[in-house]
């Protein structure tokens, strides 16, 4: 009887294994189904509210401001590689700028520009004087009876020179000061030439200045101007 019971016992155990495996598969299927349902539960809310919240979150951030692109160099900075046009632009852009620096290239190209511009009124003056000389037989024979029709080229040239001098006197002083800064010289030296000119003019008007001293002051002023140009030719420091 025991042997028969032992032989029957394995036959009772084998049919139960598929049921256990089926229950395991069913439990795993429920887990998989619950995992698939979780994302659906997460997105079952109102999507419009979700997007509205995200929009509010991004809209609350400060809008980045565009940074202006700097295409022009600072006005007060020296321009070491510049041509005639660039020197003229720097000259008028720094019209009353008495600070900063000016390179030798900028300084001397402007002197060339200034000379070429002044040639135009000088041509009118020369043509007018030549015309007057031909009419009156020489400049020394001219009297006060010269008509305005004969004088108009000279007057036009003098008027253009005067207007140009008034328009460029301030930026010219500023250019010399910036060039002295760049050359390492004291800009106060620029007061020497105007001081000599004023002394010469005042003493000459009241007739207290001898001719010899007048000539010496004039020569001294020319030497000071030459010294200014030598300083302006020094390299940058």
C-alpha positions in Angstrom: 0.0 0.0 0.0 2.8 2.4 0.8 4.5 1.6 -2.5 1.3 2.2 -4.4 0.8 5.5 -2.5 4.3 6.6 -3.4 3.7 5.8 -7.0 0.5 7.8 -7.1 1.9 10.8 -5.3 4.0 12.1 -8.3 1.0 11.8 -10.5 -0.9 14.2 -8.1 1.9 16.8 -8.0 2.5 17.3 -11.8 -0.9 18.7 -12.7 -0.6 21.4 -10.0 2.5 23.0 -11.6 0.8 24.5 -14.7 -1.7 26.1 -12.4 1.1 27.7 -10.3 2.8 28.9 -13.5 -0.5 30.2 -14.9 -1.0 32.2 -11.7 2.5 33.6 -12.0 1.9 34.6 -15.6 -1.4 36.1 -14.6 0.3 38.1 -11.8 3.0 39.3 -14.1 0.4 40.3 -16.7 -1.4 42.3 -14.1 1.9 44.0 -13.1 2.6 44.8 -16.8 -0.9 46.1 -17.3 -0.7 48.3 -14.2 2.6 49.7 -15.5 1.0 50.6 -18.8 -1.9 52.3 -17.1 0.3 54.5 -14.9 1.4 56.8 -17.8 -2.2 57.1 -18.9 -3.2 58.1 -15.4 -0.4 60.7 -15.4 -1.6 62.3 -18.6 -5.4 62.1 -17.8 -5.2 65.6 -16.4 -6.2 68.6 -18.5 -3.4 69.0 -21.1 -4.4 72.7 -21.6 -3.6 73.4 -18.0 -0.3 71.6 -18.3 0.7 73.7 -21.3 -0.6 76.8 -19.7 1.6 76.2 -16.7 4.6 75.6 -18.9 3.9 78.8 -20.8 3.6 80.8 -17.6 6.9 79.3 -16.4 8.7 80.3 -19.5 7.0 83.7 -19.9 8.0 84.7 -16.4 11.7 84.5 -17.4 13.2 87.9 -18.4 13.5 88.4 -22.1 17.2 88.6 -23.2 18.0 92.0 -24.5 20.0 92.2 -27.8 23.6 93.3 -27.3 24.6 96.0 -29.7 27.5 95.0 -32.0 30.3 97.4 -31.6 31.5 98.3 -35.0 33.3 101.5 -34.3 36.4 101.8 -32.2 36.4 104.2 -29.3 36.8 107.8 -30.4 39.5 108.7 -28.0 41.7 105.7 -28.9 44.6 106.3 -31.3 44.3 105.0 -34.9 47.6 103.6 -35.9 46.6 102.3 -39.3 44.5 105.0 -41.0 44.4 106.7 -44.4 43.5 110.2 -45.5 39.8 109.6 -45.2 40.1 107.9 -41.8 42.2 110.7 -40.5 39.6 113.3 -41.6 36.8 111.3 -39.9 38.8 111.0 -36.7 39.6 114.8 -36.8 35.9 115.8 -37.0 34.6 113.1 -34.7 37.0 114.3 -32.0 36.1 117.9 -32.7 36.5 119.1 -29.1 38.1 116.0 -27.5 41.1 117.2 -25.6 41.7 113.8 -23.9 43.0 110.5 -25.3 45.6 110.0 -27.9 46.3 110.5 -31.6 48.9 108.5 -33.5 51.5 109.9 -35.8 49.7 108.5 -38.8 46.4 110.1 -37.8 48.2 113.5 -37.2 50.2 113.7 -40.4 47.5 112.4 -42.7 45.3 115.1 -41.4 48.0 117.7 -42.1 48.1 116.4 -45.7 44.3 116.7 -45.9 44.4 120.2 -44.5 47.0 121.3 -47.0 45.1 119.9 -50.0 41.9 121.6 -48.9 43.7 124.9 -48.4 45.1 124.7 -51.9 41.7 125.5 -53.3 41.2 129.0 -51.8 44.9 129.7 -52.4 44.3 129.1 -56.1 41.5 131.6 -56.1 43.8 134.2 -54.4 46.7 133.6 -56.8 44.4 133.8 -59.8 42.9 137.0 -58.5 46.2 138.7 -57.7 47.5 137.7 -61.1 44.5 139.2 -62.8 44.9 142.5 -60.8 48.6 142.6 -61.7 47.8 142.3 -65.4 45.2 145.0 -65.2 47.1 147.6 -63.2 50.5 146.8 -64.4 51.8 145.4 -61.1 50.7 145.0 -57.6 52.7 148.1 -56.5 50.6 150.3 -58.8 47.3 149.3 -57.4 45.3 152.1 -55.7 42.0 152.3 -53.8 40.0 152.5 -57.1 40.0 148.8 -57.7 36.6 147.6 -58.6 34.9 144.7 -56.7 34.5 142.9 -60.0 38.2 142.6 -60.3 38.7 141.6 -56.6 36.1 138.8 -56.4 38.6 135.9 -56.8 40.8 137.3 -54.1 37.9 138.0 -51.8 36.5 134.5 -52.4 39.8 132.8 -51.6 40.2 134.9 -48.4 36.7 134.2 -47.3 37.1 130.4 -47.8 40.4 130.5 -45.9 38.8 132.4 -43.1 35.8 130.0 -42.8 38.0 127.0 -43.0 40.3 128.4 -40.2 37.3 129.1 -38.0 35.9 125.6 -38.6 39.2 123.8 -37.8 40.9 125.9 -35.1 39.3 124.0 -32.2 39.8 120.4 -33.5 43.3 121.3 -34.6 44.2 122.3 -31.0 42.5 119.1 -29.8 44.6 117.0 -32.3 47.8 118.6 -31.1 46.9 117.9 -27.5 46.1 114.2 -28.2 49.3 113.8 -30.3 51.3 115.2 -27.4 49.6 112.8 -25.0 50.5 109.9 -27.3 54.1 111.1 -27.7 54.6 111.5 -24.0 55.0 115.3 -24.1 53.3 117.9 -21.8 50.4 119.6 -23.7 51.0 122.8 -21.7 53.9 123.5 -24.1 51.4 124.4 -26.7 50.7 127.7 -24.8 54.2 129.1 -25.7 53.4 129.9 -29.3 50.1 131.8 -28.7 51.8 133.7 -25.8 54.6 134.9 -28.1 52.1 135.9 -30.7 50.0 137.8 -28.3 53.0 139.6 -26.8 54.2 140.5 -30.3 50.8 141.8 -31.3 50.1 143.8 -28.2 53.5 145.5 -28.1 53.4 146.1 -31.8 50.0 147.9 -31.5 51.2 150.3 -28.9 54.6 150.9 -30.7 56.7 149.8 -27.7 58.4 147.0 -29.6 61.6 147.7 -31.5 61.9 146.2 -35.0 64.7 143.9 -33.9 62.8 142.5 -31.0 59.7 142.1 -33.2 61.8 140.1 -35.6 63.3 138.0 -32.9 59.8 137.2 -31.4 58.6 136.2 -34.9 61.6 133.9 -35.4 61.1 132.5 -31.9 57.5 131.7 -32.6 58.5 129.9 -35.8 61.1 127.9 -33.9 58.5 126.9 -31.3 56.1 125.8 -34.0 58.9 123.7 -35.5 59.5 122.2 -32.1 55.8 121.3 -32.0 56.1 119.4 -35.3 59.2 117.6 -34.1 57.4 116.5 -30.9 54.4 115.4 -33.1 56.8 113.2 -35.1 57.9 111.2 -32.1 56.6 107.7 -31.7 54.0 106.6 -29.3 55.0 105.9 -25.7 
